[in-house]
């Protein structure tokens, strides 16, 4: 058992609370750490306590206690405040996941729960505030976000591979959305988030980068092109999209937004150059072999007189349907589909 104090001068009625850090400083070994909280009844400088970790104590016996140093990080007036600081540091360094720490779990895990402390409203309020502030600070760290996102992605993917879990979650989600109150709550939350310019900007940037990454995959691109072609062959889908488009353009705010977006795009020299290049390539048939500018209007009229549809004419002339559409716009008779 470890000796607690250098002397017996401690006042049994007086307690000292502090958070400490123990570091292994063996010259032939990498540094390792342990962060803990301590309450003692003797002057802190006389407290010889070196932690209750079995892993730490075992290493101290093996390596020698002289190769470990103890550092008092902060002193507190209450045990609640000391606990809060320990929680903050454990979360900040994620000690349970870092192999350089002897700590096997972060404070607030089931192993460390103190039922008496949690009965104290002030303690709960302090811990809640500390955890919230720590979470915000951690999430601002790019490496931490990437690490947690990767961990969450792997865990979620593994769970959704389980048919039972997948079926249960789908059913739960379906039941939630059948609740009018839940739908209204989600709608209100979404509106509130989108009112934040920074949120809109971050989502737009992330969506754009994610879309570019997906479309850079040839298999994904080919699959999506097939889906788009199949959808637009459906008359109901086509009509629904056209009506939605007309409705959007009737909105003055939408028109203004699209106008400003177009102006901004054309102010970019690279964008203008890219559009000019694509237009030239398209006109020359480089990007679209089925696009032709040498179609004779009389040929189209003759085929239409025979009752052929736009699809049949385009196929026979080996050009796009849009080419035929453009050519017959001058005629008063609407094209047959």
TORNU-402173 format. One line per field, with one value per residue (C-alpha): residue number from 1; residue in one letter; x, y, z. Coordinates in Angstrom, 2 decimals. Example, Ala and Ser with C-alpha at 12.3 -4.5 7.8 and 13.67 -1.06 7.14 Angstrom:
2
num = [1_2]
residu = [a_s]
xx = [12.30_13.67]
yy = [-4.50_-1.06]
zz = [7.80_7.14]
//
This chain:
337
num = [1_2_3_4_5_6_7_8_9_10_11_12_13_14_15_16_17_18_19_20_21_22_23_24_25_26_27_28_29_30_31_32_33_34_35_36_37_38_39_40_41_42_43_44_45_46_47_48_49_50_51_52_53_54_55_56_57_58_59_60_61_62_63_64_65_66_67_68_69_70_71_72_73_74_75_76_77_78_79_80_81_82_83_84_85_86_87_88_89_90_91_92_93_94_95_96_97_98_99_100_101_102_103_104_105_106_107_108_109_110_111_112_113_114_115_116_117_118_119_120_121_122_123_124_125_126_127_128_129_130_131_132_133_134_135_136_137_138_139_140_141_142_143_144_145_146_147_148_149_150_151_152_153_154_155_156_157_158_159_160_161_162_163_164_165_166_167_168_169_170_171_172_173_174_175_176_177_178_179_180_181_182_183_184_185_186_187_188_189_190_191_192_193_194_195_196_197_198_199_200_201_202_203_204_205_206_207_208_209_210_211_212_213_214_215_216_217_218_219_220_221_222_223_224_225_226_227_228_229_230_231_232_233_234_235_236_237_238_239_240_241_242_243_244_245_246_247_248_249_250_251_252_253_254_255_256_257_258_259_260_261_262_263_264_265_266_267_268_269_270_271_272_273_274_275_276_277_278_279_280_281_282_283_284_285_286_287_288_289_290_291_292_293_294_295_296_297_298_299_300_301_302_303_304_305_306_307_308_309_310_311_312_313_314_315_316_317_318_319_320_321_322_323_324_325_326_327_328_329_330_331_332_333_334_335_336_337]
residu = [x_x_x_x_x_x_x_x_x_x_x_x_x_x_x_x_x_x_x_x_x_x_x_x_x_x_x_x_x_x_x_x_x_x_x_x_x_x_x_x_x_x_x_x_x_x_x_x_x_x_x_x_x_x_x_x_x_x_x_x_x_x_x_x_x_x_x_x_x_x_x_x_x_x_x_x_x_x_x_x_x_x_x_x_x_x_x_x_x_x_x_x_x_x_x_x_x_x_x_x_x_x_x_x_x_x_x_x_x_x_x_x_x_x_x_x_x_x_x_x_x_x_x_x_x_x_x_x_x_x_x_x_x_x_x_x_x_x_x_x_x_x_x_x_x_x_x_x_x_x_x_x_x_x_x_x_x_x_x_x_x_x_x_x_x_x_x_x_x_x_x_x_x_x_x_x_x_x_x_x_x_x_x_x_x_x_x_x_x_x_x_x_x_x_x_x_x_x_x_x_x_x_x_x_x_x_x_x_x_x_x_x_x_x_x_x_x_x_x_x_x_x_x_x_x_x_x_x_x_x_x_x_x_x_x_x_x_x_x_x_x_x_x_x_x_x_x_x_x_x_x_x_x_x_x_x_x_x_x_x_x_x_x_x_x_x_x_x_x_x_x_x_x_x_x_x_x_x_x_x_x_x_x_x_x_x_x_x_x_x_x_x_x_x_x_x_x_x_x_x_x_x_x_x_x_x_x_x_x_x_x_x_x_x_x_x_x_x_x_x_x_x_x_x_x_x_x_x_x_x_x_x_x_x_x_x_x]
xx = [0.00_1.29_2.27_-0.15_1.64_5.17_4.03_1.07_0.45_-2.68_-5.85_-8.50_-11.27_-9.68_-9.65_-7.56_-8.76_-6.53_-5.99_-2.61_-0.59_1.91_4.57_6.92_10.37_12.54_15.48_15.09_11.30_8.77_6.83_3.46_0.91_-1.89_-4.37_-6.40_-8.27_-7.27_-8.71_-6.36_-6.30_-2.67_-0.81_-0.76_3.04_3.26_0.74_2.62_-0.44_0.46_-2.88_-5.08_-4.61_-3.60_-1.82_0.14_1.02_2.15_4.43_5.84_6.75_8.34_10.26_10.81_8.92_11.97_11.21_7.82_7.13_3.94_2.75_-0.14_-2.08_-4.64_-5.98_-9.69_-11.87_-14.42_-14.40_-17.05_-14.77_-11.88_-14.08_-15.19_-11.58_-10.66_-13.61_-12.56_-8.96_-9.99_-12.28_-9.74_-7.00_-9.42_-7.22_-9.09_-8.24_-4.66_-2.06_0.29_-2.07_-2.46_-6.11_-8.30_-11.52_-12.54_-14.04_-17.84_-17.78_-19.73_-16.60_-16.18_-19.79_-20.21_-23.87_-23.54_-21.95_-24.57_-27.30_-25.88_-27.61_-24.64_-22.29_-24.57_-24.80_-21.00_-20.37_-22.98_-21.46_-17.92_-18.81_-20.67_-17.77_-15.26_-17.32_-17.49_-13.72_-12.92_-15.15_-13.26_-10.18_-10.05_-8.08_-10.52_-13.52_-11.97_-11.11_-14.58_-16.29_-14.30_-15.08_-18.78_-18.84_-17.26_-19.55_-22.68_-21.75_-21.20_-24.55_-26.48_-25.00_-27.09_-30.53_-32.30_-30.86_-31.65_-35.25_-35.80_-34.35_-36.36_-39.55_-38.69_-37.97_-41.22_-43.24_-41.53_-42.34_-45.98_-46.22_-47.35_-45.64_-42.31_-42.59_-43.33_-40.42_-37.98_-39.29_-38.85_-35.33_-34.32_-35.65_-33.81_-30.51_-30.86_-31.37_-27.71_-25.52_-22.49_-24.47_-25.71_-22.20_-20.66_-23.37_-23.08_-19.30_-19.48_-22.22_-20.25_-17.05_-18.92_-20.71_-17.45_-15.87_-18.80_-18.98_-15.24_-15.96_-16.68_-19.00_-21.07_-21.22_-22.39_-24.99_-26.40_-26.54_-28.59_-30.92_-31.38_-32.11_-34.60_-36.37_-36.72_-38.27_-41.15_-43.82_-45.12_-41.62_-40.92_-44.20_-43.69_-40.19_-41.30_-44.16_-41.82_-39.37_-42.09_-43.29_-39.78_-39.25_-42.51_-40.93_-39.21_-36.76_-35.68_-35.22_-33.18_-31.06_-30.36_-29.60_-27.06_-25.53_-25.14_-23.57_-21.14_-20.19_-19.57_-17.35_-14.93_-12.45_-11.92_-15.67_-16.01_-13.09_-14.53_-17.98_-16.47_-14.39_-17.36_-19.57_-16.93_-16.39_-20.13_-20.65_-17.79_-19.26_-16.18_-17.99_-21.23_-20.84_-24.64_-24.87_-24.96_-25.25_-25.56_-29.14_-31.36_-34.72_-36.46_-35.38_-37.01_-40.20_-40.38_-39.97_-42.60_-44.98_-44.62_-45.78_-42.40_-41.84_-38.96_-37.36_-37.54_-36.18_-33.28_-32.39_-32.48_-30.41_-28.06_-28.44_-29.91_-33.62_-32.86_-31.41_-34.70_-36.65_-34.67_-35.14_-38.91_-39.54_-40.03_-43.01_-46.48_-47.41_-46.24_-43.92_-45.44_-43.90]
yy = [0.00_3.45_5.86_8.80_11.69_12.59_13.59_13.27_17.02_16.66_18.18_15.45_18.06_19.84_18.49_19.49_18.79_18.75_17.24_15.69_14.17_11.33_10.90_7.98_9.47_6.37_7.27_4.08_4.16_6.49_8.80_7.62_9.56_9.27_12.03_11.76_13.65_13.51_14.57_14.41_15.60_16.69_19.49_18.66_18.91_16.13_13.85_10.84_9.35_8.13_7.01_3.92_2.59_-1.09_-0.70_2.29_0.66_-2.53_-0.54_1.41_-1.85_-3.19_-0.05_1.58_4.45_6.70_6.83_8.47_12.10_13.63_17.08_18.99_20.54_22.56_22.97_23.42_24.53_21.74_18.11_18.87_21.38_18.90_16.19_18.62_19.43_15.73_15.11_18.01_16.78_13.16_14.28_16.75_14.12_11.18_9.23_5.92_5.81_7.11_4.39_6.87_7.08_4.55_5.59_2.79_4.81_8.45_9.95_9.72_6.11_3.60_2.64_6.16_7.17_8.62_8.35_10.80_13.48_13.12_13.80_17.32_19.66_22.02_19.17_18.03_21.60_22.04_18.74_19.48_22.90_21.49_18.66_21.03_23.51_20.68_19.12_22.45_23.00_19.46_19.68_22.78_20.56_19.21_16.05_15.24_15.71_13.48_10.80_10.78_10.90_7.88_5.96_6.81_5.82_2.42_1.71_2.77_0.75_-2.36_-1.92_-1.42_-4.62_-6.48_-7.24_-7.26_-3.88_-2.40_-3.60_-2.33_1.12_1.50_0.64_3.06_5.83_5.17_5.35_8.60_10.32_9.22_11.42_14.95_16.45_14.87_16.03_19.58_19.53_18.33_20.96_23.73_22.52_22.41_25.93_27.23_25.67_27.02_30.52_30.42_31.63_29.73_26.48_26.94_27.72_24.67_22.30_23.68_23.28_19.74_18.70_20.10_18.30_15.05_15.26_15.90_12.90_10.63_11.76_11.21_7.49_6.08_3.37_5.85_8.28_5.59_4.34_7.83_8.64_5.47_6.46_9.98_8.67_6.15_8.79_11.25_8.57_8.45_10.97_11.50_12.24_14.61_16.47_16.74_18.18_20.67_21.92_22.24_24.21_26.56_27.10_27.98_30.51_32.26_33.15_36.59_35.68_32.54_34.43_37.09_34.42_32.59_35.86_36.86_33.40_33.56_37.03_35.86_32.80_34.82_37.22_34.32_34.22_30.48_29.84_31.95_30.14_26.74_27.59_28.92_25.78_23.48_25.42_25.18_21.48_20.81_22.71_20.74_17.49_16.61_15.88_14.66_12.76_12.63_16.42_17.58_21.01_19.75_18.49_19.71_21.12_19.65_16.14_16.63_17.95_15.00_12.50_14.25_14.21_10.43_10.42_9.72_10.85_12.98_9.93_8.02_10.99_11.53_7.84_7.73_10.92_9.85_13.04_14.14_14.63_18.19_18.91_17.91_19.93_23.05_22.62_22.23_25.14_27.36_25.31_26.11_22.45_21.08_18.07_14.63_12.61]
zz = [0.00_-0.91_1.89_1.82_3.59_4.61_8.08_10.43_10.40_8.27_9.63_9.52_9.26_6.29_2.71_-0.28_-3.82_-6.88_-10.34_-11.05_-13.86_-13.52_-16.20_-16.80_-17.41_-17.88_-20.18_-22.26_-22.54_-24.19_-21.90_-20.61_-18.61_-16.10_-15.23_-12.04_-9.35_-5.68_-2.31_0.67_4.31_4.38_2.60_-1.12_-1.31_1.29_-0.42_-1.84_-3.55_-7.06_-8.44_-8.09_-11.61_-11.52_-14.86_-13.60_-10.28_-12.01_-14.31_-11.35_-9.58_-12.75_-13.82_-10.44_-8.83_-9.22_-12.96_-12.39_-11.57_-10.26_-11.27_-9.67_-12.54_-10.58_-7.02_-6.28_-3.40_-3.92_-4.96_-7.61_-9.34_-9.26_-10.81_-13.51_-14.44_-14.56_-16.88_-19.10_-19.42_-20.02_-22.85_-24.23_-24.55_-25.00_-22.59_-22.97_-26.70_-26.44_-25.93_-24.24_-21.22_-18.42_-18.03_-19.34_-19.32_-19.37_-16.25_-16.13_-17.33_-15.27_-13.35_-11.97_-11.31_-7.80_-6.79_-3.90_-6.05_-8.75_-6.22_-5.91_-8.47_-8.43_-9.36_-12.20_-13.51_-13.36_-15.15_-17.83_-18.54_-18.60_-20.98_-23.30_-23.48_-23.96_-26.75_-28.60_-28.20_-29.36_-32.44_-33.62_-33.96_-37.54_-36.64_-33.83_-36.18_-38.84_-36.27_-34.71_-38.11_-39.27_-36.06_-36.35_-40.02_-39.33_-36.38_-38.26_-41.34_-39.24_-37.47_-40.73_-42.15_-39.56_-41.16_-37.77_-36.76_-40.18_-40.14_-36.58_-37.33_-40.53_-38.67_-35.83_-38.31_-40.17_-36.94_-35.90_-39.21_-38.96_-35.86_-36.89_-33.84_-34.78_-38.39_-37.26_-34.81_-37.50_-39.94_-37.37_-36.50_-40.15_-40.77_-37.71_-38.84_-42.38_-41.02_-39.95_-42.87_-41.54_-41.42_-45.00_-46.16_-44.45_-45.72_-49.25_-49.23_-47.82_-50.29_-53.21_-52.23_-51.56_-54.92_-56.80_-55.08_-55.96_-59.58_-60.03_-59.70_-63.22_-61.88_-59.87_-62.80_-65.23_-62.74_-62.13_-65.85_-66.40_-63.55_-64.94_-68.46_-67.11_-65.02_-67.89_-70.10_-67.62_-68.80_-65.25_-63.91_-66.79_-66.32_-62.56_-62.99_-65.63_-63.43_-60.44_-62.59_-63.83_-60.27_-59.06_-61.83_-60.94_-57.59_-57.88_-55.10_-56.96_-60.22_-58.45_-56.76_-60.03_-61.80_-59.14_-59.26_-63.05_-62.89_-60.23_-62.31_-65.46_-63.52_-63.07_-66.03_-65.60_-65.79_-68.97_-70.55_-69.62_-71.04_-74.26_-74.68_-74.06_-76.47_-79.19_-78.58_-78.58_-81.84_-83.40_-82.15_-80.10_-76.85_-78.42_-81.69_-82.04_-82.24_-85.86_-87.43_-91.03_-90.71_-93.56_-92.49_-95.54_-94.48_-91.10_-92.70_-95.06_-92.22_-90.12_-93.10_-93.08_-89.42_-87.81_-84.24_-82.98_-81.41_-84.74_-86.71_-84.32_-84.44_-88.23_-88.66_-85.84_-83.86_-80.56_-79.96_-78.81_-82.27_-83.90_-81.33_-82.12_-85.88_-85.73_-83.35_-86.40_-87.53_-86.27_-85.92_-82.54_-82.69_-82.10_-79.27]
//
